[in-house]
Amino acid sequence: MQTNFTAEQLADPGTARANEILRSCVHCGFCTATCPTYKVLGDELDSPRGRIYLIKDMLENGKVPDAKTVGHIDRCLSCLSCMTTCPSGVHYMHLVDHARDYIEKTYRRPLGERALRWLLAKILPYPGRFRLALMGAKLARPFRRLVPDARLRAMLDMAPRDIPPPSLNDRPQVFAAEGSRRKRVALLIGCAQRALNTDINDATIRLLRRHGCEVVIPRGLGCCGALTHHMGKTGESHAMAAANIRALMAEVAGEGLDAVVINTSGCGTTVKDYGHMFADDPLAADAARVAALAKDITEIMADLGLREPGHAEPLRVGYHAACSLQHGQQIRATPKELLAAAGFTVLEPKDAHLCCGSAGTYNLMQPAISADLRRRKVETLEALTPQVISAGNIGCMMQIGSGTGVPVVHTAELLDWATGGPKPAALVRGV
């Protein structure tokens, strides 16, 4: 794609990077075949190629975007399926993130929309606040029909039936390895996940310890910045990311780390991109070091190898590949191979590359499209007649779980059970 940015525009690192990405696009349209929003809406401007044209026009002309342009970019899930499909290697993630940052700085949204986005940014990344909000949503749910805004109704629907109390395991501490220590790892404990489902971190810690890992919960860890980053709130997201980088590098400088383990793939995609996010920042070297240490829980378990699997029931597992794992991190086979090695029958649904519609805050900001994508995903998963559905991302788990009666658990919970841990609570409850 030919671009015409001025030298002054290209002096901005974000615009210079956008220019590189735009020039790599050859308009082939392969991305439209795998784009969930194009599949649902059928509008060229709701495809990656269409959005690329809109972003080019917006950035190149240095203009304040109009509501139509913002609407099409807002409707992007950032599922990154287009990056998997693209034969030219267009790095759409960096492009759309820069576009959202530009929109946030130049476009004035309607008051209600600004208020909702502010509310999400001030609640979701903070487990204590989020837990209180979930309790409030649970109390307000009986009055759901009286709420006029579909986005607010989606927020009420998000509250789980049972809101777990905080887990003591999420506090700063060190868990000793069982037997001889093979690795020393830090666990990124997340933010929303700590309010929605404490079983995931608990299972991850047990699993890692059982396989010879000393697990550190560093002081000062918090949200990775993904939620606000994808809303274009770069200042807030970088502040959160910087706090994590400092906390993790303190451990590196102390007793050292072999890996930073992440069990929420949406967070993993962002942390692995810290090197790019901080490329022109004094924290650049430390950010790149943390990004290099970041590993999904399935990556670290594949390296360690499962010890004495076979303790779990040999269930039929419908495996849902989170977009942030299969497209963002390009991890596809590893989770399925681990589940099979653990003794489960692994089943993958039709159109596994398509998003479930969760996508961070997307299910709250775009509830109609999100609900359509959830319906499609649940139908393909239930067609497998699984006894349990497994995923590696809390957002996907909540999204799919709200549309099916089949229990939905984290992959780490099944691996923990298979190697000697307790049966996942969702399987005990049956939902």
Secondary structure, 3 states (H helix, E strand, C coil): CCCCCCHHHHCCHHHHHHHHHHHHCCCCCHHHHHCHHHHHHCCHHHCHHHHHHHHHHHHHCCCCCCHHHHHHHHCCCCCCHHHHHCCCCCCHHHHHHHHHHHHHHHCCCCHHHHHHHHHHHHHCCCHHHHHHHHHHHHHHHHHHHHCCCHHHHHHHHHCCCCCCCCCHHHCCEEECCCCCCCEEEEEECCCHHHHHCCHHHHHHHHHHHHCCEEEEECCCCCCCCHHHHCCCCHHHHHHHHHHHHHHHHHHHHCCCCCEEEECCHHHHHHHCCHHHHCCCCCCHHHHHHHHHHEEEHHHHHHHHCCCCCCCCCCCEEEECCCHHHHHHCCCCHHHHHHHHHCCCEEECCCCCCCCCCCCCCHHHHCHHHHHHHHHHHHHHHHCCCCCEEEECCHHHHHHHHCCCCCCEEEHHHHHHHHCCCCCCHHHHHCC
